[in-house]
């Protein structure tokens, strides 16, 4: 029998979908343990309703508070040979338990994990989240994104080793220090069977905006590191643990910007940098690193893994080199876009902010790609703008202008001149600034990590040939830049996500790709 443990606290809106997905499992030899905390909504009443209609459901009043405490209580009451956990605002595939159980028994292991989807839509598969797609699965790789809710455990292992959750944030990370040490065999199912919902009011949505909880996060990190050291795992897991904690800190710090004063923000950044330097022995690390990202949306997503800066300050998106290094026009353009991020990026292009910002304050790291060079150029009396969809939706062109095709020889000459100006700028800051160029291209494939179809659009390949020439020209003239070459990324990760929220178009890639490339960058810049 498999025990399914579900902590329940104020999830009335999502609870029925969760419970329906569990009671309708194709594998029926299960007990469903609902550990119910006192709620101000109707969650408890819904649990009672389901318990009356299905004798496999048991209700337990939670003693104490927190998800970790509820899970411990559920394990203590469980009668199954195997246990798994589901959060009450998530839901699972009809074969979630059957496939994990079969993998557990047929492979004679003590832990089985599946892939998952993240998103806010209750009916739509969003985006896969496995951190080790493209690499061989092992327990060390799981540390990149440990989550108890997409795993099944042997109850014998749980009892034998006295495993328990801590009652802290990120309790999965604490548990994992024990699971890694004692687990006798593991198996990964390369299929998404769990749906993780990101919702308003959840910890991941609100806690990061709370300064007190942000500061508590570092106390939790310190306890976690001490735990790994006590178990003799720190040296083995050091790199993976570092890569797990820094994005947590970056995301929390970024969420504080704009509503704490500048002095507080500066103090928090310095404290975070000192913490990671002390704990991991790295004087330079990617927490609080001053990063500038010039290039595509893809590169911006990659940059989010590496910096705590506000995306509005960090990114220079929707802009080609020709526009960025053009002179500022005396003619004013009226900008109006309901999307404040897009409007901010267009203002940066019109004001030629990239050159000024880099010259005034050399960053620690500049990330670049040339994916925006796929666009033609708008020429208004010798002043250039990127002919992107975002520019056209943001600006009404009342001046006479021409459009310069990016396939023309004239475009190539102007682009090379702009690239030479870029390299002059980078030469001035190279003593203090690391330069990384990522060879991002338009995707020729669409689908998901499991199934893809080729996009036979000839225009994609034509534009990619132009982009390849851009990368080759830059790299030949900027030999100190670090390069993430296209061929370094596993072929299976290079595709446009089917149903991607911002459009299934060749210039958008996917979460697997972003995480993989961010790790490659972290390797070559030392943090």
ABEGO torsion letter per residue (X at the ends): XBBBBBBBBGAAAAAAAAAAAAAABABABBBBBBBBBBBABAAAAAAAAAAAABAABBBBBBBEBEAAAAAAAAAAABABABBBBBBAABBBBAAAAAAAAAAAAAAGBABBBBBBBBEABAABBBBBABAABGBBBBAAAAAABBBAAABBBBAAAAAAAGBBBBBBBGAAAAAAAAAAAABBEBBBBBBBABBBBBBBGBAAAAAAABAAAAAAAAAAAAAAAAAAAAAGAAAAAAAAAAAAAAAAAAAAAAAABGABBAAAAAAAAAAAAAAAAAAAGBABBABGBBBBBBEBAAAAAAAAAABABBAAAABBBGBBAAAAABBBBABBBBBBBABAAAAAAAAAAAAGAAAAAAAABBBABBBBBAAAAABBBBBBGGBBBBBBAAAAAABBBABBBBBBBAABAAAAAAAAAAAAAAAAAAAAAAAABBBBBBBBBBBABBEBAABBBBBABAAAAAAAAAAAAAAAAAAAABAABBBBBAAABBAAABBBBBGBAAEBBAABBBAAAAAAAAAAAAAAAGX
